[in-house]
Amino acid sequence: MKKSTPARDIDAYLATVPAVPRATLEKLRRTIQAAAPKATEKISYQIPTFDYLGSLVALAAFKNHCSLFPMSMAVIAAHQRELEPYETSKGTIRFPLDKPLPAGLIKKMVKARIKENEARARQRQLRK
């Protein structure tokens, strides 16, 4: 990936990514958009991020994989069995470039994050 000035939006970020990981990120982006149609896109910490009542999920391309950052260890833990084929850490899921994305699993995780953010927003409202 080209290193230059930080991308101003997701399209600019994708333009810096080589073809193979870009295709994976574009599919990941479409999958997230389908699961979270009310989410807005932004660049945060120099990576594509989706926002709905706060940061929802983020994604990024690397040399040998694309990552999804669910921004929730609870969501990763809740889907641990389904994530067994993928390398995970407490904050990221790495998808190999030579394997199809698990779109159904990604949608479930994004929807779980939406529920978390909505619950957090309700709690903030109750405290006011």
Backbone bond lengths (Angstrom), bond angles and torsions (degrees), N, CA, C in turn:
res aa  C-N    CA-C-N  psi(-1)  N-CA   C-N-CA  omega(-1)  CA-C   N-CA-C  phi
1 M - - - 1.434 - - 1.517 108.96 -
2 K 1.297 114.96 142.72 1.455 120.55 179.91 1.525 109.82 -72.95
3 K 1.310 116.58 135.71 1.459 121.47 175.73 1.516 107.85 -105.10
4 S 1.299 116.40 115.34 1.452 121.12 177.66 1.518 107.51 -149.09
5 T 1.304 117.38 -145.68 1.452 119.09 178.58 1.524 109.26 -66.08
6 P 1.319 117.16 148.22 1.467 119.67 -179.87 1.531 111.52 -59.82
7 A 1.315 115.34 144.23 1.469 121.13 179.50 1.525 109.77 -66.15
8 R 1.334 115.82 144.51 1.467 120.64 179.57 1.524 111.69 -89.67
9 D 1.345 116.94 -20.70 1.461 121.27 178.51 1.531 108.76 -154.36
10 I 1.316 116.10 176.13 1.464 120.14 -175.06 1.528 111.36 -65.63
11 D 1.323 117.55 -38.47 1.466 119.01 178.61 1.528 110.95 -61.09
12 A 1.327 117.21 -41.10 1.472 120.92 178.50 1.527 109.94 -65.93
13 Y 1.332 117.62 -38.36 1.467 121.10 176.97 1.533 109.26 -61.58
14 L 1.335 116.50 -49.62 1.464 120.61 -178.19 1.524 112.18 -60.56
15 A 1.323 116.96 -32.28 1.462 120.39 179.82 1.522 112.29 -64.59
16 T 1.328 117.82 -20.15 1.465 121.33 179.79 1.526 112.80 -91.04
17 V 1.326 117.09 -5.97 1.467 122.16 -173.60 1.532 109.70 -96.48
18 P 1.339 118.08 134.95 1.469 120.81 176.74 1.537 111.86 -57.71
19 A 1.324 116.45 160.23 1.462 123.15 -170.86 1.523 114.95 -53.86
20 V 1.331 119.08 -47.85 1.471 120.28 -174.24 1.530 111.09 -66.43
21 P 1.325 120.23 -53.16 1.464 117.36 177.95 1.534 112.44 -67.25
22 R 1.337 117.45 -28.48 1.469 119.49 178.12 1.525 110.19 -63.21
23 A 1.329 117.77 -41.31 1.470 120.87 178.65 1.529 110.32 -61.96
24 T 1.330 116.38 -40.54 1.465 119.99 178.17 1.526 110.32 -65.61
25 L 1.333 117.43 -44.60 1.464 120.50 179.34 1.529 111.57 -64.45
26 E 1.322 117.19 -37.82 1.460 119.53 178.73 1.527 111.21 -64.01
27 K 1.326 116.74 -39.20 1.469 119.83 176.57 1.523 109.71 -67.39
28 L 1.314 117.01 -42.20 1.456 121.14 177.96 1.533 109.99 -60.14
29 R 1.315 116.94 -43.47 1.464 122.30 178.51 1.528 110.75 -60.09
30 R 1.328 117.35 -47.43 1.465 120.98 179.65 1.528 111.22 -62.72
31 T 1.312 116.84 -38.28 1.458 121.33 179.59 1.528 110.22 -64.87
32 I 1.321 116.65 -43.51 1.468 121.05 178.45 1.521 109.93 -65.19
33 Q 1.333 117.14 -44.26 1.466 120.68 179.09 1.528 111.40 -59.46
34 A 1.331 117.43 -39.07 1.466 121.34 179.16 1.524 111.14 -66.46
35 A 1.316 116.89 -38.10 1.464 121.33 -178.42 1.520 112.27 -79.54
36 A 1.324 116.89 -25.92 1.469 121.34 -175.62 1.527 110.04 -134.07
37 P 1.331 117.31 68.30 1.464 119.28 -175.17 1.529 114.38 -63.80
38 K 1.328 118.30 -20.44 1.471 121.19 178.91 1.530 112.60 -87.05
39 A 1.312 117.12 -6.84 1.470 120.57 -178.27 1.522 110.43 -72.29
40 T 1.316 114.76 147.67 1.459 120.75 174.35 1.520 108.25 -106.36
41 E 1.312 115.35 156.33 1.459 121.45 -179.37 1.518 109.99 -102.23
42 K 1.311 115.20 144.51 1.461 120.83 176.00 1.523 108.63 -156.40
43 I 1.299 115.68 170.14 1.459 121.25 170.68 1.522 106.01 -104.30
44 S 1.306 116.14 126.03 1.457 121.91 177.53 1.526 107.24 -135.36
45 Y 1.310 116.56 132.14 1.460 121.27 -174.91 1.529 110.88 53.98
46 Q 1.319 116.24 33.97 1.461 125.90 176.01 1.527 114.23 67.30
47 I 1.338 116.92 18.78 1.466 119.72 175.73 1.526 109.96 -130.43
48 P 1.330 117.72 154.91 1.462 121.41 177.74 1.531 111.00 -62.22
49 T 1.324 114.61 130.74 1.460 121.44 -176.73 1.517 108.97 -135.49
50 F 1.312 115.83 143.10 1.457 122.05 175.31 1.519 107.40 -107.40
51 D 1.326 115.20 136.44 1.447 122.03 -174.59 1.525 110.01 -122.43
52 Y 1.322 115.83 129.26 1.461 122.39 172.67 1.516 106.25 -151.89
53 L 1.310 116.09 108.04 1.467 121.59 -175.15 1.523 110.36 56.41
54 G 1.307 116.05 36.91 1.460 123.84 -175.55 1.515 109.02 116.64
55 S 1.308 116.20 174.31 1.471 119.56 179.11 1.516 109.93 -59.78
56 L 1.330 115.02 134.11 1.458 121.11 -176.06 1.526 110.50 -104.60
57 V 1.318 116.81 -65.45 1.468 123.39 177.11 1.523 107.87 -148.42
58 A 1.320 115.78 162.12 1.462 121.33 175.89 1.519 108.01 -136.34
59 L 1.328 115.47 165.32 1.460 120.37 179.24 1.518 108.72 -144.66
60 A 1.318 115.77 158.84 1.461 120.46 179.47 1.527 109.34 -160.35
61 A 1.336 114.36 157.50 1.461 121.33 177.75 1.520 109.36 -107.00
62 F 1.306 115.01 142.11 1.458 122.64 175.50 1.516 107.99 -131.99
63 K 1.314 117.44 176.36 1.466 121.41 -173.41 1.535 112.39 -57.08
64 N 1.343 117.42 -45.46 1.462 120.34 -173.69 1.519 115.03 -115.60
65 H 1.316 116.89 3.86 1.461 119.29 -178.39 1.532 110.31 -161.03
66 C 1.323 114.16 169.01 1.460 121.58 169.36 1.521 106.38 -116.44
67 S 1.312 115.91 144.13 1.459 120.05 -177.66 1.516 111.45 -114.70
68 L 1.319 113.86 144.65 1.453 122.74 169.13 1.519 106.01 -112.69
69 F 1.327 115.62 130.17 1.456 121.79 178.25 1.525 107.32 -110.56
70 P 1.338 118.07 99.26 1.465 120.29 -177.82 1.531 113.85 -72.58
71 M 1.321 117.83 -10.36 1.462 122.37 178.72 1.520 112.10 58.14
72 S 1.322 115.72 29.85 1.459 121.11 179.92 1.526 109.33 -159.92
73 M 1.310 115.37 112.55 1.468 118.64 175.86 1.529 110.16 -66.58
74 A 1.339 117.27 -29.51 1.461 120.76 179.52 1.525 111.43 -64.68
75 V 1.329 117.14 -39.50 1.468 120.31 178.95 1.519 110.22 -67.75
76 I 1.310 117.15 -41.88 1.473 119.82 177.16 1.524 109.59 -61.61
77 A 1.326 116.95 -45.96 1.471 120.61 -179.46 1.529 111.34 -62.95
78 A 1.326 117.72 -39.61 1.463 121.33 -178.37 1.528 112.27 -66.36
79 H 1.313 117.29 -23.70 1.467 121.55 -178.55 1.532 112.05 -112.99
80 Q 1.326 116.32 18.68 1.461 121.27 -173.88 1.528 113.19 -55.36
81 R 1.305 117.34 -41.95 1.472 119.74 -178.70 1.531 110.70 -62.20
82 E 1.326 116.83 -44.49 1.466 120.75 -179.97 1.528 111.88 -70.12
83 L 1.323 116.26 -21.97 1.469 121.09 -179.03 1.528 112.87 -89.37
84 E 1.327 117.97 -1.37 1.465 120.96 -177.35 1.536 113.83 -52.74
85 P 1.340 119.99 -36.36 1.473 118.83 -179.81 1.534 114.13 -70.58
86 Y 1.333 117.48 -7.16 1.462 121.40 -174.24 1.519 110.93 -117.52
87 E 1.306 114.66 151.32 1.454 119.80 175.30 1.531 107.80 -75.77
88 T 1.322 116.20 128.66 1.461 120.67 179.61 1.521 109.57 -130.72
89 S 1.301 114.60 159.61 1.460 121.51 168.83 1.514 105.15 -136.48
90 K 1.310 117.52 -172.93 1.458 117.66 -175.49 1.526 113.22 -66.23
91 G 1.323 118.84 -16.36 1.455 119.75 -177.48 1.514 116.30 -128.99
92 T 1.332 118.04 -0.82 1.470 119.08 -175.53 1.520 111.86 -145.48
93 I 1.317 113.72 156.06 1.459 122.12 173.17 1.521 105.73 -124.56
94 R 1.325 116.93 128.02 1.460 121.54 -177.59 1.532 109.74 -105.20
95 F 1.324 114.95 124.28 1.451 121.11 178.96 1.518 109.00 -106.52
96 P 1.352 117.68 122.06 1.466 119.94 178.52 1.527 110.79 -64.15
97 L 1.318 115.27 147.14 1.459 120.50 -176.65 1.524 113.16 -71.56
98 D 1.332 116.98 -20.20 1.462 119.93 -175.89 1.525 113.65 -96.83
99 K 1.335 116.94 10.21 1.466 120.92 -179.85 1.535 108.93 -124.22
100 P 1.328 117.52 149.72 1.470 119.41 178.15 1.531 111.12 -67.59
101 L 1.327 115.51 148.02 1.457 120.53 177.02 1.529 110.11 -72.07
102 P 1.316 118.31 141.90 1.469 121.46 175.97 1.535 109.64 -83.35
103 A 1.330 116.60 77.78 1.469 121.37 -172.75 1.532 112.71 -56.17
104 G 1.309 117.39 -41.80 1.465 120.31 179.91 1.521 112.18 -61.42
105 L 1.313 116.63 -42.91 1.462 121.36 178.45 1.522 110.53 -66.17
106 I 1.316 117.08 -42.31 1.464 120.46 179.42 1.527 110.16 -61.33
107 K 1.326 117.52 -44.24 1.462 120.80 178.33 1.527 110.97 -60.43
108 K 1.331 117.53 -43.10 1.468 120.33 178.92 1.524 110.79 -61.08
109 M 1.313 116.45 -41.93 1.460 119.88 -178.89 1.530 111.19 -68.18
110 V 1.327 117.60 -40.75 1.467 120.94 178.32 1.524 109.58 -63.38
111 K 1.321 117.17 -43.08 1.468 120.06 178.69 1.527 111.23 -64.22
112 A 1.324 117.01 -35.71 1.470 119.96 175.59 1.525 110.32 -64.35
113 R 1.323 117.22 -39.61 1.473 120.70 177.08 1.524 111.13 -65.54
114 I 1.326 117.08 -38.01 1.468 120.27 176.79 1.528 109.12 -58.81
115 K 1.327 116.44 -46.64 1.470 120.39 179.62 1.526 110.97 -61.09
116 E 1.319 117.24 -41.02 1.470 119.93 177.32 1.528 110.78 -60.99
117 N 1.329 116.81 -47.73 1.461 120.32 -178.34 1.532 111.49 -65.70
118 E 1.329 117.28 -37.70 1.462 119.84 177.21 1.523 111.05 -65.82
119 A 1.326 117.54 -41.19 1.469 120.76 177.80 1.527 110.97 -63.54
120 R 1.316 116.53 -41.63 1.465 120.55 178.68 1.532 110.32 -64.34
121 A 1.341 117.03 -39.43 1.465 121.26 178.44 1.533 110.26 -65.02
122 R 1.335 117.66 -40.77 1.474 120.71 177.38 1.525 110.48 -62.80
123 Q 1.330 116.80 -41.29 1.466 120.32 178.98 1.524 110.91 -62.89
124 R 1.326 117.34 -41.32 1.470 120.50 177.68 1.522 110.27 -61.90
125 Q 1.329 117.25 -40.30 1.471 121.03 179.38 1.512 110.92 -64.55
126 L 1.324 117.78 -39.40 1.455 121.46 -179.91 1.519 112.37 -66.08
127 R 1.309 116.47 -31.14 1.469 120.92 -179.47 1.519 112.76 -75.63
128 K 1.312 117.25 -16.61 1.479 120.50 -178.08 1.490 112.39 -76.30
